């Protein structure tokens, strides 16, 4: 899975991002994983590369983004294993069509 810190290097910028933009950055990282992604502990794992002083806040922001992604039907829970997540067809379409473009230049 792509490292969120590579996409959003500055934790302060991440914490100021609106939920939609952060959500799409998280979606891009989840989508880049060649393996199934486990929901449990994902926010904490994604926050680990950031400085220890901000990991708690960053993991909360990521958790909010994950909730937003699920509420928008961009991420879904696997029907086969309750802790696995997948990028839904709608999420794949948004990534493919670039309806919500984002990137390092848009983050700051």
N, C-alpha and C positions, 0 to 999 in steps of 0.2 A: 504494500500500500504506500502510496506517495506520502511523504512526510509533510504535515501541515505547516511546519516551520519553514520548509523550503518555499512554500507558496506564500505564506504570510510571516516573514522573518521577525517583524516587530510585534511583540506582545501588546504593547500599548495601542498600536493600530488595530490589532485584532479585537481588543476589548472595546474599541470605539465603533467598530463596524456595525451596520444595521444587520438585523437577523437574516434577511434574505441573502445578502452578499456573503456573509459568513457561512450560511447554510449551503450555498452553491459551491463554496470552496471546500467544505467538508464533503459534499456529495462527490466532487471531482476526486478527492483523495480516496473515498470509499470505492468509487468506480474503478480506480486504477489498481485495486488489489486483485492479484491473480487467484487468490484463495477466498473462500467464504469469510465474511467478516462477522465476528461475534460482537453482539451488542453490549454485553456485560463488560464494564471496564474500558470501553472504547474511548470515552472522553478523557479519562485519566491517562490512557496510553498515548493519545494524540497530544496531550499537554506536556508529557514528560520531556521533550526536547527544549522546552522553554525554561528560563531561569526558575529556580525553586521558589523564589519570592512571589512569582505570579502564577505558578502552576495551578493553584486552587481556583483562582478567578478564571483562568483560561479554561480549565476543565468544566467549570459551570457554564461559561459561554458556549463551549462546544456542545454540552448537554442540551442547552436551549436550542441550538441549531439543529441537533438531531431530532428533537421534538417537533420543531417547525417542519423539517423535511418529511417526517412521518405524517404530520397533519395535512401537508400538501400532496400526499400520496406520491412522493418522490423516492422515499425509502419504505420498504415493507418488511414485515417479519416473515421468515421462511415458514411455510406450512409443514415442513418436514422436521425441523429442529427449532425449538422455540427461541433459542438465543441467537440464531443466525439472522442476518439482515441481507437484503438484496436491493439493488437499484431497480425500481419498478419500470414498467414500459414508459410511463409518463416521465420518469426521471431520465431514462435513456434518451427519450425524444428531446428533452430540454438540453441535455448535454450535446447531443448530435446537432440539433438545430441552432444552438447558440442563442436561444431566446433570452438567456440571462448571462451574457458574457461577463467574465471577471478575469482577473489575473493580477500579477504582482504590480503592474502599473496602476491598476484600478484600486488597489488596496490602500495605498498611502494617501 
